[in-house]
């Protein structure tokens, strides 16, 4: 697994908003999801010993996108879930998440990811 450089543990070099240790761990796991595959908030949470909501909140604040591909994390039902604080395919960010996944070859039907794309 490639690492986010330690010197970039803040949102930007000029930022006073540090990335927490938990967020850092979430971003490391997220980076391990290969292009064309997805995981769920719950699967990441289980590996972290945390909750799906905590994972979602960390990804909502992801300052490293697209290096940390948070668009590859979906809801347990395989619905797209949230993206930058918006939920569902009818929102601008939801449509953006869908387009990113489809550009990587992930197949969706009615807003749900085909289970064969789970990592």
C-alpha positions in Angstrom: 0.0 0.0 0.0 1.4 3.4 -0.9 1.5 6.0 1.8 0.3 9.5 1.9 3.6 11.4 2.5 3.8 12.5 6.2 4.5 16.1 5.3 1.0 16.2 3.7 -0.9 15.4 6.8 -2.6 18.8 6.7 -5.2 19.8 4.2 -2.6 22.0 2.4 0.8 23.5 3.3 -0.9 26.8 4.3 -3.7 25.1 6.2 -4.1 24.9 10.0 -6.6 22.0 9.6 -4.6 18.9 10.5 -5.6 15.5 9.3 -6.3 13.3 12.4 -4.7 9.9 12.9 -8.1 8.3 12.2 -8.6 10.2 9.0 -5.1 9.2 7.9 -5.9 5.6 8.5 -9.2 5.9 6.5 -7.3 7.5 3.6 -4.7 4.8 3.6 -7.3 2.1 3.3 -9.2 4.0 0.7 -6.0 4.3 -1.4 -5.8 0.5 -1.4 -9.1 0.2 -3.4 -8.0 -0.4 -7.0 -9.4 1.5 -9.9 -12.6 -0.1 -11.2 -13.5 -1.6 -7.8 -15.4 -0.3 -4.8 -15.6 -1.0 -1.1 -18.2 0.0 1.5 -18.2 2.3 4.4 -18.9 -0.7 6.6 -16.0 -2.8 5.2 -13.6 0.0 5.8 -15.0 0.6 9.3 -14.6 -3.1 10.2 -10.9 -3.0 9.3 -10.5 0.1 11.4 -12.5 -1.1 14.4 -14.8 1.9 13.9 -18.3 2.8 12.5 -19.4 3.4 8.9 -20.5 6.9 9.8 -17.1 7.8 11.2 -15.5 6.5 7.9 -18.1 8.6 5.9 -17.3 11.7 7.9 -13.5 11.3 7.4 -14.1 10.8 3.6 -16.4 13.9 3.5 -13.4 15.9 4.7 -10.9 14.2 2.3 -8.4 16.9 1.3 -6.4 14.5 -0.9 -8.9 13.7 -3.6 -8.4 12.3 -6.2 -5.1 10.8 -4.8 -7.3 9.3 -2.1 -10.2 8.0 -4.2 -13.1 8.4 -1.8 -15.5 8.0 -4.7 -14.7 4.2 -4.6 -16.5 3.9 -1.2 -20.3 3.1 -1.4 -23.1 2.2 1.0 -23.6 -1.3 2.2 -26.6 -1.7 -0.1 -24.2 -0.9 -2.9 -26.1 2.4 -3.5 -23.6 5.2 -4.3 -24.0 6.7 -0.9 -22.5 10.1 -0.2 -19.9 12.2 -1.9 -18.6 15.5 -0.5 -21.5 15.8 1.9 -24.3 15.1 -0.6 -26.2 11.8 -0.7 -27.8 10.2 -3.8 -27.5 10.2 -7.6 -29.9 13.1 -7.9 -27.4 15.6 -6.4 -24.6 17.2 -8.3 -21.9 15.5 -6.2 -23.8 12.2 -6.5 -23.8 12.5 -10.3 -20.1 13.3 -10.2 -19.4 10.2 -8.1 -21.4 8.1 -10.5 -19.5 9.5 -13.5 -16.1 8.9 -11.8 -17.0 5.3 -11.1 -18.3 4.7 -14.6 -15.2 6.2 -16.1 -13.2 3.6 -14.2 -15.4 0.8 -15.6 -17.6 0.2 -12.6 -21.1 -0.9 -13.7 -24.2 0.7 -12.1 -27.8 0.0 -12.5 -30.5 2.4 -11.1 -27.9 4.0 -8.8 -26.5 0.7 -7.4 -23.1 -0.8 -8.1 -22.9 -4.4 -9.5 -21.7 -6.6 -6.6 -19.0 -8.1 -8.9 -17.1 -4.8 -8.5 -16.7 -5.2 -4.7 -13.1 -5.2 -3.5 
